[in-house]
């Protein structure tokens, strides 16, 4: 997330009976949330911290709300994070998992979510910035960004059908991850409909320099980072060998997308909808 730390009625995922995290050959499911719940309720707060307030990062405009208007289960087994324009101000939703996990040495670890975007026209999404990402849990104990480590599994800005995957690490500015840009790659998204976004840590190699982090859209690889590209054991460990937690959010405005314009619409047509989030291990 480059982290420096028009509808009125709820949009129901009527075509989705109930999401469950899929099985993947060679992996076992360790943790997941499929966002069960009635329409217009908060997600399971045993699993998620629901942010409330303005974080003051990236020159973003939104204030996050712990409210089912911005963060809601759909009643169809999905989570909807909905940005709203309220007068001159923007509000939106962000959740962070209480669950943390550490990719294990000698194994492959996978994290995945199924995501789609609201159906508003791209021309009405200037400044809308949805993301599915991970932060190193050490940030909660005061380790500064980007030394805590960050892995962006999917970001897209301004409604563009381009997904961005990025690793942030080391120091700001510059450093081994070329901050604030990070080490990134992009992939075309075929539509605003459902796709699976996945990241895999392969720590089966004994030498950390040969270990990898790989990003996928559905089953197609589009980005890979090797330990020897970072070439620093401690920095690599911040991305691969220390506890991480999930984040799902829709930001509005900020350094990367720029601010909304007169055509920007909020509401369900600007949301990010999530079918499940899951973590697996080989």
Residue, then its C-alpha position, 0 to 999 in steps of 0.5 A: x500500500x506504499x505504507x508510510x506507516x451509486x447505490x443506496x441499498x446494500x449490494x448483495x452477492x446474490x450469485x454467491x451461495x457461500x464462499x469457502x477457501x478452496x483446496x490446493x494440491x500439495x497444501x493444507x488449509x491453516x486459517x481462513x475467513x469466508x465472511x459469513x454473516x447477515x446482510x449489513x453486519x460487521x465481520x467477525x471481530x475475533x478475526x479482525x481489527x476494524x479500523x476507526x479513524x484517519x491514519x494520516x498516511x500517504x496524504x490519503x483523504x478517507x477516514x476509516x469507520x468501524x461501521x457496517x456502512x463502510x465494512x459489511x458482510x453482504x449476507x451472501x458470504x462476502x465482505x464489502x469495503x465501501x467508500x462513501x462521499x459524505x459532503x466534502x469528506x470521504x469515509x471508507x473501510x479497512x480491516x487488519x487480521x488479528x491472526x498472524x503467521x510466519x512462513x516456515x523454513x523448509x515449506x511453501x506457504x500460500x496466502x490467497x483471497x478472491x476479490x472483485x471490484x464495484x461496477x462503477x465505470x472506470x471514469x468514476x473511480x479517480x482516487x479510489x485505491x483498493x488493496x489486499x496486503x500484508x505487514x510485518x507484525x513487528x510494526x505493532x511493537x514499534x518497528x518502523x516502516x519499511x523495516x517491518x516488511x510489507x508485501x502488497x498482494x494486489x493494489x489497483x488505483x483509479x479503477x484501472x484494470x491493472x494489478x500491482x504487486x510490491x515488496x517494501x523493505x529495509x529503509x526509507x528512502x532508497x534502501x534494498x527495496x528502492x523506497x518508496x517505490x518498492x520492488x514491484x510488477x504489474x498484471x492486466x486484470x481481465x475485468x472487475x469481476x472475481x479473481x484469485x490473488x495469491x502470494x507464495x513463499x518458497x522456503x524449501x531451499x536451505x540457502x535463503x538466497x535461493x528462496x522466493x516470493x511469487x505473486x499470482x493472478x488466479x494461477x498465472x505467475x506475474x512477479x517473483x523476488x529471490x533472496x539473492x536479489x535482496x542480498x541481506x539475510x535480515x531484510x529478507x527475513x522481514x519478508x519471509x521469516x517473521x510474523x505477518x498479518x493481513x490487511x484489506x482496505x479501500x483508500x481514497x486519494x493519496x500520493x499514488x492515485x491522486x485525489x478524487x475529481x468531480x466525476x468520482x463516485x462512492x458507494x457500492x459501485x466503488x467497493x472492493x468485495x472479498x469472498x474469502x481470505x486464506x493461508x495454507x502450508x505445504 
